[in-house]
Amino acid sequence: MNSQRRPDVTLTQLRYFVEAATFLSMTRAAERLMVAQSAISSSISQLENQIGTPLFIRQRSRGLVLTAAGEQMLRDTRSVLAHLGDVLDAARGHEDAVRGRVRLASFITLTPFLLPRLISDVGQAYPELEIDVVEVRPDTVRTALRDGSSELALCYDLGIADDLDCEVLATYAPHVVLPPDHRLAGAPAIALRDLADDPMVLLDLPVSRDYFLAMFTAAGITPTVRYRTGSYEAVRGLVARGHGFSILNQLPASDVTYDGGRVVTVPIADDVVPLSVVLASLKGVQSTARVRAVATRIRATFAA
């Protein structure tokens, strides 16, 4: 039998650790928790001594850096503290109550289409539940879920890692975006080859750019990219002013751009790959009542 005792870790130590790890700063953790910085530092040092491994690398120039053990500890501790809230609610006889915060990562081009309504829906259904939204790019979704900064992610099925569980919520076909006076603006559908001589405005985000350019590669042409931007609305604004065409998936409710221009959207005649919007979470992580409630409202938002 192993006679070695398990470390006597307190909830205060775990909470202090999570705050310091979230901000990578004991000073900011102390300010947020309204305690002395020395209390944070002492508590984390005791925690490291008790578990027998360093959780941070202390660097004067960069502040705190999580070790590999610290990264794993952060993910697991966030899960423990989240489930503790469910346990206490059940003990108080409020097992049906949903309260607290859920950290949701949202792909930046999806945020304006979905998040305002979602947050309103959640607020009406669960007044004591709040959503902290972190906007991410396709290449940072996995990181946000793995490091525990997000519990759920709303994103496209682009570059999805094997360690994520993904539920398809909706699928959107790409379409051509044109200025109203373009020669093809009235066409029922457009073949990509018909745009070979036109300049292109590319939505230039990691992984996304590869998705758009691959359509032209499959059609045997190379587009002339005149402008690149990571802003969805900047793409529409440039197209509206006649600076080129673009390819996008989401369709805004209005064809008017921020600066008062207009765009026209036309289906693509080629056999192109659509994009699915997925609800992603890290495999093997048990969801809390809060996370399940938000996931339910997300499904309802798409169903509507």
C-alpha positions in Angstrom: 0.0 0.0 0.0 1.2 3.5 -0.8 1.5 5.4 2.5 2.1 8.7 0.8 -0.6 11.2 1.8 -2.3 13.3 -0.8 -1.6 17.0 -0.6 -4.0 18.9 1.6 -5.0 21.6 -1.0 -7.6 24.2 -0.1 -10.2 25.9 -2.4 -8.6 29.2 -1.7 -5.3 28.0 -3.1 -7.1 26.7 -6.2 -9.0 30.0 -6.7 -5.9 32.0 -6.3 -4.0 29.8 -8.7 -6.7 30.1 -11.4 -6.8 33.9 -11.2 -3.0 34.1 -11.4 -2.9 31.7 -14.3 -5.7 33.5 -16.1 -3.9 36.8 -16.1 -0.3 35.5 -15.8 0.1 38.0 -13.1 -0.1 37.8 -9.3 -0.6 41.6 -9.2 -3.7 41.5 -11.4 -5.0 38.4 -9.6 -4.7 40.2 -6.3 -6.5 43.3 -7.6 -9.3 41.1 -9.0 -9.7 39.2 -5.8 -9.1 42.3 -3.6 -6.4 40.6 -1.5 -2.8 41.4 -0.9 -0.3 40.2 -3.6 1.7 38.5 -0.9 -1.3 36.3 -0.1 -1.5 35.2 -3.7 2.2 34.5 -3.9 2.3 32.7 -0.6 -0.7 30.6 -1.4 0.6 29.5 -4.8 4.0 28.7 -3.4 2.4 26.5 -0.7 0.3 24.8 -3.4 3.4 24.0 -5.5 5.2 22.6 -2.5 2.2 20.5 -1.6 1.8 18.9 -5.0 5.6 18.7 -5.5 5.9 20.5 -8.9 6.2 24.1 -10.1 3.1 25.5 -11.8 4.7 28.7 -13.0 8.0 29.9 -14.3 8.6 33.3 -12.7 10.3 35.7 -15.2 11.0 39.4 -14.4 10.6 40.5 -17.9 7.5 38.4 -18.9 5.8 37.8 -15.5 4.4 34.4 -15.1 4.6 31.5 -17.6 2.6 28.3 -17.0 4.6 25.1 -16.9 3.2 22.0 -18.7 1.9 20.8 -15.2 0.5 24.3 -14.7 -1.5 24.2 -17.9 -3.0 20.8 -17.1 -3.7 22.0 -13.5 -5.5 25.1 -14.8 -7.8 23.0 -17.1 -8.6 20.5 -14.4 -9.0 23.1 -11.6 -11.4 25.2 -13.7 -13.5 22.1 -14.2 -13.4 21.3 -10.5 -14.5 24.8 -9.4 -17.2 24.9 -12.1 -18.7 21.6 -10.9 -18.4 22.6 -7.3 -21.0 25.3 -8.0 -23.4 22.7 -9.4 -22.9 20.5 -6.3 -23.6 23.5 -3.9 -26.7 24.5 -5.8 -28.0 20.9 -5.6 -27.2 20.8 -1.9 -29.2 24.0 -1.4 -32.2 22.5 -3.2 -31.6 24.6 -6.3 -30.5 21.8 -8.7 -32.7 23.3 -11.5 -31.2 26.8 -11.0 -28.6 27.9 -13.5 -26.3 30.7 -12.4 -22.8 32.0 -12.8 -20.7 32.5 -16.0 -19.9 30.5 -19.1 -16.9 31.3 -21.2 -17.7 31.1 -24.9 -15.3 31.4 -27.7 -16.8 32.7 -30.9 -15.2 32.9 -34.4 -14.9 36.6 -35.2 -17.1 36.5 -38.3 -19.9 34.7 -36.6 -20.0 37.0 -33.5 -22.1 39.8 -35.0 -24.6 37.4 -36.6 -25.3 35.2 -33.6 -24.0 36.5 -30.3 -26.4 39.5 -29.7 -29.5 37.3 -30.0 -27.9 34.4 -28.1 -27.0 36.6 -25.1 -30.5 38.1 -25.1 -32.1 34.6 -25.2 -29.9 33.3 -22.4 -30.6 36.4 -20.3 -34.4 35.8 -20.7 -34.2 32.1 -20.0 -31.6 32.3 -17.2 -31.4 35.7 -15.6 -28.6 34.7 -13.2 -26.4 33.3 -16.0 -23.9 35.4 -17.9 -21.8 34.7 -21.0 -18.2 35.9 -21.3 -17.5 36.0 -25.0 -13.9 35.7 -26.4 -13.6 36.3 -30.1 -11.2 33.9 -31.8 -9.8 33.0 -35.2 -10.0 29.5 -36.7 -6.4 28.7 -35.6 -7.0 29.6 -32.0 -10.2 27.8 -31.2 -8.4 24.7 -30.0 -6.1 26.7 -27.8 -9.0 28.5 -26.2 -10.7 25.2 -25.2 -7.5 23.4 -24.2 -6.2 26.2 -21.9 -9.6 26.5 -20.2 -10.2 30.1 -21.2 -13.4 28.9 -23.0 -15.7 26.1 -22.2 -17.6 26.1 -25.5 -16.7 27.4 -29.0 -18.9 28.5 -31.8 -17.0 28.2 -35.0 -16.8 26.9 -38.5 -15.6 23.4 -39.2 -12.2 24.7 -40.3 -9.1 23.1 -38.9 -10.9 21.3 -36.2 -8.6 19.2 -34.0 -9.2 15.5 -33.2 -9.5 16.3 -29.4 -12.6 18.4 -29.9 -16.2 17.2 -29.9 -18.2 19.1 -32.6 -21.9 19.3 -33.2 -23.0 20.7 -36.5 -25.6 23.5 -36.1 -26.1 24.8 -39.6 -24.4 24.7 -43.0 -23.8 27.7 -45.3 -22.9 27.6 -48.9 -20.4 30.2 -50.2 -21.7 32.9 -52.5 -20.2 35.6 -54.7 -20.4 39.2 -53.4 -20.5 41.9 -56.1 -21.1 45.6 -56.5 -24.7 46.3 -57.9 -23.4 47.5 -61.3 -21.2 44.5 -62.0 -21.8 42.7 -65.3 -22.8 39.5 -63.5 -24.9 41.0 -60.7 -28.1 39.8 -62.2 -27.0 36.3 -63.0 -28.9 33.4 -61.4 -25.5 31.8 -60.6 -21.9 32.5 -61.4 -19.1 30.1 -62.4 -15.8 30.9 -60.8 -14.1 30.8 -64.1 -16.2 33.8 -65.2 -14.4 35.9 -62.5 -10.9 34.9 -63.5 -10.1 38.4 -64.9 -11.7 40.3 -62.1 -9.8 41.6 -59.0 -10.7 39.9 -55.7 -11.1 41.2 -52.2 -10.1 38.3 -49.9 -11.3 37.7 -46.3 -7.8 37.1 -45.1 -8.0 35.0 -41.9 -5.9 32.0 -41.0 -7.4 28.8 -42.4 -10.3 30.8 -43.9 -8.1 32.2 -46.7 -7.1 28.6 -47.6 -10.7 27.6 -47.8 -11.6 30.4 -50.2 -8.5 30.1 -52.4 -9.0 26.3 -52.7 -12.3 26.9 -54.5 -10.4 28.6 -57.4 -7.6 26.0 -57.4 -10.3 23.3 -57.8 -11.7 25.4 -60.7 -8.2 25.5 -62.3 -7.8 29.3 -62.0 -5.7 31.7 -59.8 -7.6 34.7 -58.6 -6.0 38.2 -58.7 -6.2 39.3 -55.1 -6.2 43.1 -55.0 -7.1 43.6 -51.4 -6.8 41.5 -48.3 -8.5 42.2 -44.9 -9.4 40.3 -41.8 -12.6 42.3 -41.4 -15.8 40.9 -42.8 -17.5 44.3 -43.2 -14.4 45.8 -44.8 -14.6 43.1 -47.4 -18.2 44.1 -48.2 -17.3 47.8 -48.1 -14.5 47.4 -50.7 -16.7 45.3 -52.9 -19.6 47.8 -52.7 -17.2 50.6 -54.0 -16.2 48.5 -57.0 -12.7 47.4 -55.8 -13.4 43.7 -56.7 -15.6 40.7 -55.9 -15.4 38.5 -52.9 -16.6 35.1 -51.7 -18.4 34.9 -48.3 -20.6 32.4 -46.5 -22.7 34.4 -44.1 -25.6 36.6 -45.5 -26.3 39.8 -43.5 -29.9 40.8 -43.2 -29.2 44.0 -45.1 -27.2 44.6 -48.4 -26.1 48.0 -47.2 -22.5 48.4 -46.0 -21.3 50.5 -43.1 -20.5 53.5 -45.4 -23.8 53.4 -47.2 -22.8 51.3 -50.2 -24.6 48.2 -51.5 -23.6 44.7 -52.5 -25.3 41.9 -54.4 -24.9 38.2 -53.6 -25.1 35.5 -56.2 -24.9 31.7 -55.8 -21.8 29.9 -57.1 -22.5 27.5 -60.0 -19.4 25.3 -59.3 -19.5 22.4 -57.0 -18.0 24.2 -54.0 -17.6 23.0 -50.4 -20.0 24.6 -47.9 -19.0 25.6 -44.3 -20.7 24.2 -41.3 -21.1 26.1 -38.1 -20.3 23.8 -35.1 -20.6 23.9 -31.4 -17.2 22.6 -30.1 -16.0 21.5 -26.7 -13.0 19.6 -25.4 -13.3 15.8 -25.4 -13.4 14.1 -22.1 -14.5 17.2 -20.1 -17.8 16.8 -18.3 -20.1 19.8 -18.9 -21.7 21.8 -16.1 -25.4 22.7 -15.9 -24.4 26.2 -17.0 -22.6 24.9 -20.1 -25.5 22.6 -21.0 -28.0 25.5 -20.6 -26.0 27.7 -23.0 -25.6 24.9 -25.5 -29.4 24.4 -25.4 -30.0 28.1 -26.2 -27.4 28.0 -29.0 -29.3 25.1 -30.6 -32.6 26.9 -30.2 -31.1 30.1 -31.8 -30.0 28.1 -34.9 -33.3 26.2 -35.1 -35.2 29.5 -35.1 
